[in-house]
């Protein structure tokens, strides 16, 4: 419930840092091209994740080496596609295609992915839309206008979700999954074939609920603008450079704030300690406002309610303030190394760990009493549940999964490979 809004929040924090220099020096067509192309690539990655492995070979007598060749080649092919090693990527994807064609020629049953049931919304899709809209808002508005837009979106969404009648429902309420405007629009526009299957009547990353998600990202933009104000303190320089650990490791360039970035022009430079206090202060305020709002508009992650936006933005500010205090002011950076390793390749981590989880849930193997189970279930039952109670086995499996990907991301980090779109 906290991870996704925190991610959108930090996407917003990065916007002034990545676009600030372009804003200060003048906006040209290349800026818009970059924003639109990046958003499209992230959105397409989300669609691809929902379609992988594109084909399912149903014949159970297929040799395991052939199955694993197909699985490994498509995963590796997509990996090298992200690295922009197109020759190797297309060669690996060609191997995957050859396995599928061979299976068809032999007569094995191959079921192609049905785009008629593709889930169109998703996590990456929402990130892409929020980044696109918020980046454009940032380039053409002042921080006061950005704040007004964010507040306006939250109030507008609250009004829509509580006052607009839904056809076929006697009462409009978020307590009923089907009888709220967000769910109705998802079914009307996306249809039930293209929304999250587990949701059935709505999608947690649906159309209307993206409006308050944009407000979450705007809260990050305002925070990033605040942090870019020059300050005198450990971890900052006289030129107004905020040396947070994420930017120091990833090479993201910060620049002195332009007039449009100036969130406190009347007060001049802001010391680092005051920035930290500001994060804690506004975080506490938002947390309290979000809780109070939840009494009339409950916290709901799936519908991304306005109270949820304010509440989680407050928590994000407090968390960032804690990290800012330890890292930028006190200089305690070593403890954050695992987070840096994950953070500099966050998109690649999300995509490939998601693909791996999907593949583990598709491949079926022989289980107890000859009954077929997924490979994920087999690993969990034989390697974890065999020696631990269910609650501890589940925790051990999750920690092992995280450590496995930390090792893979460390290999990329060690070689200074940062996969970005």
For each residue, the residues with C-beta under 8 A, 3 or more apart:
1: 4 5 301 312
2: 5 6 312 315
3: 6 7
4: 1 7 8 123 301
5: 1 2 8 9 213 216 301 308 309 312 313 316
6: 2 3 9 10 312 315 316 319
7: 3 4 10 11 127 346
8: 4 5 11 12 126 127 130 213 216 217 220
9: 5 6 12 13 216 217 219 220 223 312 313 316 320
10: 6 7 13 14 220 316 320
11: 7 8 14 15 127 130 131 134 217 220
12: 8 9 15 134 216 217 218 219 220 221 222 223 224
13: 9 10 16 17 220 221 223 224 227 320
14: 10 11 17 18 220 224 252
15: 11 12 18 19 131 134 135 138 217 220 221 224
16: 13 19 20 138 221 224 225 228 261
17: 13 14 20 224 228 242 247 252 253 254
18: 14 15 252 253
19: 15 16 22 23 31 135 138 139
20: 16 17 23 24 228 254 255 257 258 261
21: 24 25 253 255
22: 19 25 26 27 31
23: 19 20 27 138 139 258 260 261
24: 20 21 255 256 257 258 261
25: 21 22
26: 22
27: 22 23 31 32 139
28: 31
29: 32 33
30: 33 34
31: 19 22 27 28 34 35 139
32: 27 29 35 36
33: 29 30 36 37
34: 30 31 37 38
35: 31 32 38 39 131 132 135 136
36: 32 33 39 40 132
37: 33 34 40 41
38: 34 35 41 42 131 421
39: 35 36 42 43 128 129 131 132
40: 36 37 43 44 128
41: 37 38 44 45 421
42: 38 39 45 46 124 125 127 128 131 347 421
43: 39 40 46 47 124 125 128 129
44: 40 41 47 48
45: 41 42 48 49 124 347 351 421
46: 42 43 49 50 122 123 124 125 127 128
47: 43 44 50 51 118 120 122 125
48: 44 45 51 52 78
49: 45 46 52 122 124 351 354 355 358
50: 46 47 118 119 122
51: 47 48 54 113 115 118
52: 48 49 74 78 355 358 359
53: 56 70 71 74 113 358 359 362
54: 51 74 112 113
55: 100 110 111 112 113
56: 53 110 111 113 362
57: 62 67 70 100 103 108 109 110 111
58: 108 109 110 111
59: 62 103 108 109
60:
61:
62: 57 59 66 67 103 108
63: 66 67
64: 67 68
65: 68 69
66: 62 63 69 70 99 102 103
67: 57 62 63 64 70 71 363
68: 64 65 71 72
69: 65 66 72 73 95 99
70: 53 57 66 67 73 74 96 99 100
71: 53 67 68 74 75 359 363
72: 68 69 75 76
73: 69 70 76 77 92 93 95 96 99
74: 52 53 54 70 71 77 78 92 93 96
75: 71 72 78 79 352 355 356 359
76: 72 73 79 80 92
77: 73 74 80 81 89 90 91 92 93 95 96
78: 48 52 74 75 81 82 89 93 351 352 355
79: 75 76 82 83 89 348 352
80: 76 77 83 85 86 88 89 92
81: 77 78 84 85 86 89 93
82: 78 79 348 351 419 421
83: 79 80 89 417 419
84: 81
85: 80 81 88 89
86: 80 81 89 90
87: 90 91
88: 80 85 91 92
89: 77 78 79 80 81 83 85 86 92 93
90: 77 86 87 93 94
91: 77 87 88 94 95
92: 73 74 76 77 80 88 89 95 96
93: 73 74 77 78 81 89 90 96 97
94: 90 91 97 98
95: 69 73 77 91 92 98 99
96: 70 73 74 77 92 93 99 100
97: 93 94 100 101
98: 94 95 101 102
99: 66 69 70 73 95 96 102 103
100: 55 57 70 96 97 103 104 110
101: 97 98 104 105
102: 66 98 99 105 106
103: 57 59 62 66 99 100 106 108 110
104: 100 101 107 108 110
105: 101 102
106: 102 103
107: 104
108: 57 58 59 62 103 104
109: 57 58 59
110: 55 56 57 58 100 103 104
111: 55 56 57 58
112: 54 55
113: 51 53 54 55 56 118
114: 117 118
115: 51 118
116: 193
117: 114 193 194
118: 47 50 51 113 114 115 194
119: 50 122 194 195 196 197 203
120: 47 125 190 194 195
121: 125 126 186 190 194 195 196 203 205 206 207
122: 46 47 49 50 119 125 126 205
123: 4 46 126 127 205 350
124: 42 43 45 46 49 127 128 350 351
125: 42 43 46 47 120 121 122 128 129 205
126: 8 121 122 123 129 130 205 210 213
127: 7 8 11 42 46 123 124 130 131
128: 39 40 42 43 46 124 125 131 132
129: 39 43 125 126 132 133 210 214
130: 8 11 126 127 133 134 210 213 214 216 217
131: 11 15 35 38 39 42 127 128 134 135 217
132: 35 36 39 128 129 135 136
133: 129 130 136 137 214
134: 11 12 15 130 131 137 138 214 217 218 221
135: 15 19 35 131 132 138 139
136: 35 132 133 139 140
137: 133 134 140 141 146 149 218 221
138: 15 16 19 23 134 135 141 146 221
139: 19 23 27 31 135 136
140: 136 137
141: 137 138 145 146 149 260
142: 145 146 260
143: 146 147 222 225 260 261 262 263
144: 147 148
145: 141 142 148 149
146: 137 138 141 142 143 149 150 218 221 222
147: 143 144 150 151 218 222
148: 144 145 151 152
149: 137 141 145 146 152 153 215 218
150: 146 147 153 154 214 215 218 219 222
151: 147 148 154 155 215
152: 148 149 155 156
153: 149 150 156 157 211 212 214 215 218
154: 150 151 157 158 212 215 306 309 310
155: 151 152 158 159 306
156: 152 153 159 160 211
157: 153 154 160 161 208 209 211 212 305 306
158: 154 155 161 162 297 305 306
159: 155 156 162 163 164
160: 156 157 163 164 181 208
161: 157 158 164 172 174 180 181 182 208 297 303 305
162: 158 159 172 174 297
163: 159 160 172
164: 159 160 161 172 181
165: 169 172
166: 169 172 179 180 181 183 184
167: 184
168: 179
169: 165 166 172 176 178 179
170: 179
171: 176 179
172: 161 162 163 164 165 166 169 179 180 181
173: 176 179 180
174: 161 162 180 297 298 300 303 305
175:
176: 169 171 173 179 180
177: 180 183 199 200 201 202
178: 169 183 184 201 202
179: 166 168 169 170 171 172 173 176 183 184
180: 161 166 172 173 174 176 177 183 184 202 303
181: 160 161 164 166 172 184 185 208
182: 161 185 186 202 206 207 208 209 303
183: 166 177 178 179 180 186 187 201 202 206
184: 166 167 178 179 180 181 187 188
185: 181 182 188 189 206 207 208
186: 121 182 183 189 190 195 201 202 203 206 207 208
187: 183 184 190 191 192 195 201 202
188: 184 185 191
189: 185 186 207
190: 120 121 186 187 194 195 203 206 207
191: 187 188 194 195
192: 187 195 200 201
193: 116 117
194: 117 118 119 120 121 190 191
195: 119 120 121 186 187 190 191 192 199 200 202 203 206
196: 119 121 199 202 203 204 205
197: 119 200
198:
199: 177 195 196 202 203 204 302
200: 177 192 195 197
201: 177 178 183 186 187 192
202: 177 178 180 182 183 186 187 195 196 199 206 302 303
203: 119 121 186 190 195 196 199 206
204: 196 199 209 301 302 303 304
205: 121 122 123 125 126 196 209 210
206: 121 182 183 185 186 190 195 202 203 209 210
207: 121 182 185 186 189 190 210
208: 157 160 161 181 182 185 186 211
209: 157 182 204 205 206 212 213 302 303 304
210: 126 129 130 205 206 207 213 214 304
211: 153 156 157 208 214 215
212: 153 154 157 209 215 216 304 305 306 308 309
213: 5 8 126 130 209 210 216 217 304 309
214: 129 130 133 134 150 153 210 211 217 218
215: 149 150 151 153 154 211 212 218 219 306 309
216: 5 8 9 12 130 212 213 219 220 304 309 312 313
217: 8 9 11 12 15 130 131 134 213 214 220 221
218: 12 134 137 146 147 149 150 153 214 215 221 222
219: 9 12 150 215 216 222 223 286 309 313 316 317
220: 8 9 10 11 12 13 14 15 216 217 223 224 313 316
221: 12 13 15 16 134 137 138 146 217 218 224 225
222: 12 143 146 147 150 218 219 225 226 263
223: 9 12 13 219 220 226 227 279 317 320
224: 12 13 14 15 16 17 220 221 227 228
225: 16 143 221 222 228 229 257 261 263
226: 222 223 229 263 264 270 275 278 279
227: 13 223 224 242 244 275 324
228: 16 17 20 224 225 240 242 254 255 257 261
229: 225 226 240 257 262 263 264 269 270 275
230: 236 238 239 240 241 256 257 269 270
231: 236 240 242 269 270 271 272 274 275
232: 236 238 269 271 272
233: 236 271 272 273 328 329
234: 272 328 329 330 331
235: 242 243 244 272 327 328 329 331
236: 230 231 232 233 240 241 242 243 272 328
237: 240 241 243
238: 230 232
239: 230 256
240: 228 229 230 231 236 237 254 255 256 257 269
241: 230 236 237 254 255
242: 17 227 228 231 235 236 247 254 328
243: 235 236 237 247 248 328
244: 227 235 247 248 323 324 327 328
245: 248 249 327 333 336 340
246: 249 250 252 340 343 344
247: 17 242 243 244 250 251 252 253 254
248: 243 244 245
249: 245 246 340 343 344
250: 246 247 343 344 418
251: 247 418
252: 14 17 18 246 247
253: 17 18 21 247
254: 17 20 228 240 241 242 247
255: 20 21 24 228 240 241
256: 24 230 239 240
257: 20 24 225 228 229 230 240 261 262 263
258: 20 23 24 261 262
259: 262 265
260: 23 141 142 143
261: 16 20 23 24 143 225 228 257 258
262: 143 229 257 258 259 265
263: 143 222 225 226 229 257
264: 226 229 267 268 270
265: 259 262 268
266:
267: 264 270
268: 264 265
269: 229 230 231 232 240
270: 226 229 230 231 264 267 274 275 278
271: 231 232 233 274 275
272: 231 232 233 234 235 236 275 276 324 328 329
273: 233 276 277 329
274: 231 270 271 277 278
275: 226 227 229 231 270 271 272 278 279 324
276: 272 273 279 280 321 324 325 328 329
277: 273 274 280 281
278: 226 270 274 275 281 282
279: 223 226 275 276 282 283 317 318 320 321 324
280: 276 277 283 284 317 318 321
281: 277 278 284 285
282: 278 279 285 286 314 317
283: 279 280 286 287 314 315 316 317 318 320 321
284: 280 281 287 288 314 318
285: 281 282 288 289 314
286: 219 282 283 289 290 310 311 313 314 317
287: 283 284 290 291 311 314 315 318
288: 284 285 291 292 314
289: 285 286 292 293 310 314
290: 286 287 293 294 299 307 308 309 310 311 312 313 314
291: 287 288 294 295 307 311
292: 288 289 295
293: 289 290 296 297 306 307 310 311
294: 290 291 297 298 299 305 307 308 311
295: 291 292
296: 293
297: 158 161 162 174 293 294 305 306 307
298: 174 294 305 307
299: 290 294 305 307 308 311
300: 174 303 304 305 308
301: 1 4 5 204 304 308
302: 199 202 204 209
303: 161 174 180 182 202 204 209 300 308
304: 204 209 210 212 213 216 300 301 308 309
305: 157 158 161 174 212 294 297 298 299 300 308 309
306: 154 155 157 158 212 215 293 297 309 310
307: 290 291 293 294 297 298 299 310 311
308: 5 212 290 294 299 300 301 303 304 305 311 312
309: 5 154 212 213 215 216 219 290 304 305 306 312 313
310: 154 286 289 290 293 306 307 313 314
311: 286 287 290 291 293 294 299 307 308 314 315
312: 1 2 5 6 9 216 290 308 309 315 316
313: 5 9 216 219 220 286 290 309 310 316 317
314: 282 283 284 285 286 287 288 289 290 310 311 317 318
315: 2 6 283 287 311 312 318 319
316: 5 6 9 10 219 220 283 312 313 319 320
317: 219 223 279 280 282 283 286 313 314 320 321
318: 279 280 283 284 287 314 315 321 322
319: 6 315 316 322 323
320: 9 10 13 223 279 283 316 317 323 324
321: 276 279 280 283 317 318 324 325
322: 318 319 325 326
323: 244 319 320 326 327 336
324: 227 244 272 275 276 279 320 321 327 328 329
325: 276 321 322 328 329 330
326: 322 323 329 330 332 335 336
327: 235 244 245 323 324 330 331 332 333 336
328: 233 234 235 236 242 243 244 272 276 324 325 331
329: 233 234 235 272 273 276 324 325 326
330: 234 325 326 327
331: 234 235 327 328
332: 326 327 335 336
333: 245 327 336 337
334: 337
335: 326 332
336: 245 323 326 327 332 333 339 340
337: 333 334 340 341
338: 341 342 406
339: 336 342 343
340: 245 246 249 336 337 343 344 413
341: 337 338 344 345 406 409 410 413
342: 338 339 345 346 349 405 406 409
343: 246 249 250 339 340 346
344: 246 249 250 340 341 413 418
345: 341 342 348 349 409 412 413 417 418 419
346: 7 342 343 349 350
347: 42 45 350 351 419 420 421
348: 79 82 345 351 352 409 412 419
349: 342 345 346 352 353 405 409
350: 123 124 346 347 353 354
351: 45 49 78 82 124 347 348 354 355
352: 75 78 79 348 349 355 356 405 408
353: 349 350 356 357 401 405
354: 49 350 351 357 358
355: 49 52 75 78 351 352 358 359
356: 75 352 353 359 360
357: 353 354 360 361 376
358: 49 52 53 354 355 361 362
359: 52 53 71 75 355 356 362 363 375
360: 356 357 363 374 375 376 379
361: 357 358 374 375 376
362: 53 56 358 359 374
363: 67 71 359 360 374 375
364: 372 373 374 375
365: 372 373 374 375 378
366: 370 371 372 373
367: 370 371 372 373 377 378 381
368: 371 373 381
369:
370: 366 367
371: 366 367 368
372: 364 365 366 367
373: 364 365 366 367 368 377 378 381
374: 360 361 362 363 364 365 377 378
375: 359 360 361 363 364 365 378 379
376: 357 360 361 379 380
377: 367 373 374 380 381
378: 365 367 373 374 375 381 382
379: 360 375 376 382 383 384 397
380: 376 377 383 384 385 393 394 397
381: 367 368 373 377 378 384 385 386
382: 378 379 385 386
383: 379 380 386 397
384: 379 380 381 387 388 393 394 396 397 400
385: 380 381 382 388 390 393
386: 381 382 383
387: 384 393
388: 384 385 392 393 396
389: 392 393
390: 385 393 394
391: 394 395
392: 388 389 395 396
393: 380 384 385 387 388 389 390 396 397
394: 380 384 390 391 397 398
395: 391 392 398 399
396: 384 388 392 393 399 400
397: 379 380 383 384 393 394 400 401
398: 394 395 401 402
399: 395 396 402 403
400: 384 396 397 403 404
401: 353 397 398 404 405
402: 398 399 405 406
403: 399 400 406 407
404: 400 401 407 408
405: 342 349 352 353 401 402 408 409
406: 338 341 342 402 403 409 410
407: 403 404 410 411
408: 352 404 405 411 412
409: 341 342 345 348 349 405 406 412 413
410: 341 406 407 413 414
411: 407 408 414 415
412: 345 348 408 409 415 417 418 419
413: 340 341 344 345 409 410 416 417
414: 410 411
415: 411 412
416: 413
417: 83 345 412 413
418: 250 251 344 345 412
419: 82 83 345 347 348 412
420: 347
421: 38 41 42 45 82 347
